[in-house]
Amino acid sequence: MKTALIQTSLFWENPNKNRAYLIEKINSISQYVDLIVLPEMFTSGFTMNPKNVAETMQGETILWLKETAKTKNCAITGSLVIEENGNYYNRLVFVFPSGEIQHYDKRHLFTLAGEDKVYTSGKDKLIVDYKGFKICPLICYDLRFPVFSRNVENYDVLIYVANWPKPRVNAWDILLKARAVENMSYAVGVNRVGVDDNNLEYVGHSQAVDFFGNYIQEPQETEGIFIVQFDKEKLLETRSKFAFLNDKDQFTLH
């Protein structure tokens, strides 16, 4: 599965400008890819003012994603602010080329920034079946909580979309490798770059790691599109030879 990681700066609370900027980047991808991954809150930056940017699942950005996925004949994923039933969600959407959408609402809200005060936490883990791969997409702060991401579903690829600031980027690098190794899975992290209106600096470090913690794509600190490829047969061969997941603890998550 060939995947494009789009590491970009974002325009603060401006969905129109972000969509226009992102479609330029998407259109610049000259080779076929199966999946495009965008950062967390790619229409707005990591805002605690959801009323300024919230959309619905029938809104402009969802329509734009569906049209783009259809035109490019690939899936697209990333998170945005969604309002539903009077609540705001930091919602990751996975848009198939067919227009089908599956979604995951961020479970671990970032209390340090007050995300838990304005957004509603999700409860359910999402496993996406796509192109013969089982994909587990998660959001930013989820990376710090290994129990929720534990590979009890036999997934193949972990994806984290993020707005993860520069002062803690070392933790990002360490934890992405840890999640890949402990779950015998490919792991992808897509983070933004630039400075937001809270004066937080982001240096990206978007990357892809294999099931042994080796880089497929090393962390990068500038805007760019990074193409990586995942090999299902190699993953299965490795899991068969090193059957570490067979010894995992059994637990129930409440």
N, C-alpha and C positions, 0 to 999 in steps of 0.2 A: 504494500500500500504506500503510494507516494504522497507525501504530506508537505504542504507549504506552511511555514511558520511566519506570520507577518508581525514583525517587531516595528512599532511605529510610535510617534508622538501623537497626542490627542488634543483636540480643541475643547476647552472647558465648557461643558454644558451646552454643546452646539451639535446636535445630531445631524443637521443638514450638512454642515462643513465636514464632519467626520465621515459621513457616507460618501461625499464627493471625493474626499482625500483617499479613502480606502478603495473605492472603485478604480481609481487610477492605479493603485498598487496591484490590485487583483488583475486588472487588464494588462499589466506589464509582465505577468507570468507567461513566459513563452512556451513552456512545455506542459504537457498534460499532467494534472495532479488529481488524485482521488479525493483529497480533503484539504480545506483551507482553515487554519486556526487563527482567530483574532484574539486580542487581549480581553481582559475583564472590562466591563462597562465601556465598550469600544465606541459608543455614541456620545459619551459624556465625560470620561474620566471618573475617578472614584469620588463621586459626590455624595454628600449627606443631605442634599436638597432634592429628593426624588420628584417632588411636585414640579420642578422646573423642567424635567426631561422625561418623565414617565410616559410610556406608550402602552398600548394594549396589544394583545396577540393578533389583532387585525390592523395594527398601525403601520405607519410608513416604513419603519425599519424591517419589520417582519415581511412585508410585501417586497421590499428591496432585496432581502436575503433570498426569498423564494425565487424571484426573477433572476438573480445573479447565479444561484445554484443551478437553475434550469439552463441558463445561457452557457455557463461554463461546464455543464454536465459533471459537476462534482458536489460533494457535501461541504457545508460551511458551518463552523461552530464558533461561539464566543458568547459573552454575557452582556446584558443590557438591563436597564431599569424597566420593569413591567408593573403596571397597576392592575389588580384583579380583585374583585369583591371587596373593595375598600382598603386593600393592603398593598404595600409596595414590596417587590421582590427583586433581589439581585439574581436574575434568571439566566442561566446558560441555555441556549437553544442549539439543537443539532438539526440542521436543515438538510434534507436529502435532495438529490437532483430532481426527484419526482414531485417535490413540494411538501412531502410529509415532514412534520416537525415533532421531535421529542424534546422534552426539556427537563432541567434539573434546577431547583432553587437552592441557593447556597445554604448549607446547613450551619457552618461555623461562621457566625457574623463577628466582624472585627470590633470587639468591645473597646479597644484602645481608641478608636476613632468614633465611637458611638453608633456604629452601624446597627447594633441591636436595638437602638432606640427608635429608628425610623424604618427599618426593614423587617419583614417577617421571615423567620427561619424556615428553611425547607426541612422535610423529614425523610424523604425517600431517595435512595441511591439510584442512579440511572446506569443501566448497561445497554449500550447501543450495539446492535448487530449490523455490520456494514462491510461489504466486500470480503466476507469470510473472516473478519476480525471482530472480536468483542472488545468494545471500547468503554472505559469508565471515565467520563469527564467530570472534573471537579473545579473548584474556584478558590484561588489565592490562599486565604487563611486555612482552608481545609488541609493544606499541605502539612500543617503542624500536628495533625491528629491522625495517627496511623491506624487506629482501631476502625474508624469509619471506612478507610480505603482498603482495609485488609482484603486480600484476594480470595474471597469465598465463592465467587461466581466464575472462577477460571477465566477471567478476562485476559486480554493480550496487550492492551495499550492503556496506560493511564495518561490523561491529559489535564494539565492545570493551566487555566487562563488567569492572568493576574495583573494587578497594579501593586507591585512589590517594591518599596522604596530602597534607594541606594544604601542607607545605613545598615540594613539587615540583609543585604544581598548575599552575604556569605552563608547565611542560614538557608536561603533559597537553593544555593548550589549544593550544599550538604544534604538537605532533605530530599531533593529530587533524586539524587543518587540512592539515598536510603530507601525511598519508596520503590524504586526500580528493583533493587537487590532483594529486599524482603518479600516482595510480591512476585518475583521471577517474571517481570513484565517490562516491556518498553515503557519509558516515561518521557513525556513531553512537557516542557514548560514554556509558555508564551507570555512575556511581560512587555510592558510599554517602555518607552524612553521619554526624555524631556522633563519639564518642570510644570507642575499643575498650579492651580490658583490658591492652593494651600501652601505654596512654596516648598513642596516636596519634590525632590529630584529622583528620577528613575533612570537606571542605566541598563535596562533590559536584562541581559544574561539569558535570553531565550535559548533553549537547548533541547537536545534529545539524547537520551541515555539508554543503553541496552540493559538486559537482565543481569549482567555482571557488573553494572555500574560504569561501563566504558562509554566514552562520548561517541555518538554518531554525528552529532553536531555540537561543537564546543560553544560555550557561552560567548555571545557577541554583545557589544555595547553601543552600536550605532543602528540607525534605522536600516532595515533590510528585509529581504524575503529569503528564507533559508529552506531549501528543499531536502527532505530526508526520506528514506525508504525503509520500511519494516518488512522483515522476512519471517513469515509465519512458520515455514518448515524448520528454519533454524531455531526458532523459539521452542517449537514442540520437541525437536531433537534434544535440546538442552534440558528441557523439563523432564524428559524421559531418562536422561543420563544422570541428572542431579535432581532427584525427586524430593526436593526440600519441602514443597508445599504439602506433601502427603503427611508431614509431621506437624502441621500447624495446629494451634489450639482451637478448640470449638468454643463458641460463645454466642450469646444473644445480645443484640444491641437494642437498647430501649430509647 
